[in-house]
C-alpha cells in the first residue's frame, strides 16, 4: 500500500504526507486505534499519537517510528520534528480532514510548505485486494446471520429502539467488530425517513419495518437493507415492494466492470417509470464501501465514475412517500468483468411476519 501511495505523492510533487483520515491511517499502517496520524515520506514513516496508543501502535505498525506528540508538547511540533528529520520542503495535508485550529497550528509550527490535497489515499482504496474482499464477504455473512435472528423478534408492540439494540447484539454475537455505526431500524410511516433514527415507536400490525445495518470484520464493513411487513401486506404495499424489488434487480443486472456508474442509476429507475412513484425515489442509489461505510464511488444520475473490477459497492434504490412510508432493499456487491458477485445473501422477496 505504501509503495503505491508514494507514487501518488510523487505525482503531486510532495516529499511527505500527513494522514489524518482514520480509515486512511488504518489502510496505510494497519493501526486500529483512535486519535492517531501518519507522516509518510520517501524514506521513513511515522505514527504520531499519544501515550494511550503508543504500545498499540508499536505492535500494529512495526515498520513505523512511533512519536508521542505529548512528549514534544504539541501535535504540530511533532509533525515539524518528523518533517525536519526527513528534510521535507513540501508537506501534503488531507484538506478534508484537518480542522481550522490544526491548520493554523501546522502553518505556524511546521517549516515545510503545506500543500492541501484531497482523496490521494481514497483513490487507492476503491479497488480491493483479494484479502479485503474476503473481509467484506465475512462481514456480509455476519449481517445475513444477524438478519435471520432478528426476524423472530419483530412483533407487534416492540419498539424500534428495542429491535435496534437486539440487532446490534446479534451482530456482535455473530462476530462483528466491536466498533460499528448505529443501525437504522424504523417502522410504519417513519420508513419514509431515509436515515431515520430508531425511536420509542411501537411496531403495529401492517407496518413496514425497514432495517439498514451492517457488520465489521477486520475493519471492513457490510451494508444491507431489508424491509419486511408485520402481518399481511395490503395491495399498495405489495405493489410498491415489487416495484422496488425489480428496481434493485435491474440495477444489479447493470453492474459490471468498465460501465459508467450513472448507467446503473438509470437502470434502477426503469421499473418506477409510469407508476406514479418515480417522484418518491432518491437519486443516490449506491456507494462504495470498505473501511468506511460511504466511500467512492457514489452512484447517481451525475456519476461519471467508471466502475472497476474488484471494487465493492452497494445497490440501494428506494421509494419513500412522506406520511405513508417507504421501502428500500440494499445489497453489497463486488464488481466483476461481466457483472457482479452479490455478497449479501438474505432473501429479497417480501417477507410477511
C-alpha positions, 0 to 999 in steps of 0.5 A: 500500500505504501509503495503505491501511495508514494507514487501518488505523492510523487505525482503531486510533487510532495516529499511527505504526507500527513494522514489524518483520515482514520480509515486512511491511517488504518489502510496505510499502517494497519493501526486500529486505534483512535486519535492517531496520524501518519507522516509518510515520506520517501524514506521513513514513516511515522505514527504520531499519537499519544501515550494511550496508543503508543504500545498499540501502535508499536505492535500494529505498525512495526515498520513505523517510528512511533512519536508521542506528540505529548512528549514534544508538547504539541501535535504540530511540533511533532509533525515539524520534528518528523518533517525536519528529520526527513528534510521535507520542503513540501508537506501534503495535508488531507484538506478534508480532514484537518480542522481550522485550529490544526491548520493554523497550528501546522502553518505556524509550527511546521517549516515545510510548505503545506500543500492541501490535497484531497482523496490521494489515499481514497483513490487507492482504496476503491479497488480491493485486494483479494484479502479485503474482499474476503473481509467484506464477504465475512462481514456480509455473512455476519449481517445475513446471520444477524438478519435471520435472528432478528426476524423472530423478534419483530412483533407487534408492540416492540419498539424500534429502539428495542429491535435496534439494540437486539440487532446490534447484539446479534451482530456482535454475537455473530462476530462483528467488530466491536466498533460499528455505526448505529443501525437504522431500524424504523417502522410504519410511516417513519420508513419514509425517513431515509436515515431515520433514527430508531425511536420509542415507536411501537411496531403495529400490525401492517407496518413496514419495518425497514432495517439498514445495518451492517457488520465489521470484520477486520475493519471492513464493513457490510451494508444491507437493507431489508424491509419486511411487513408485520402481518399481511401486506395490503395491495399498495404495499405489495405493489410498491415492494415489487416495484422496488424489488425489480428496481434493485434487480435491474440495477444489479443486472447493470453492474459490471466492470468498465460501465459508467456508474450513472448507467446503473442509476438509470437502470434502477429507475426503469421499473418506477417509470409510469407508476406514479412513484418515480417522484418518491425515489432518491437519486443516490442509489449506491456507494462504495464501501470498505473501511468506511461505510460511504466511500467512492464511488457514489452512484447517481444520475451525475456519476461519471465514475467508471466502475472497476473490477474488484471494487465493492459497492452497494445497490440501494434504490428506494421509494419513500412517500412522506406520511405513508412510508417507504421501502428500500432493499440494499445489497453489497456487491463486488464488481466483476468483468461481466457483472457482479458477485452479490455478497449479501445473501438474505432473501429479497422477496417480501417477507410477511411476519 
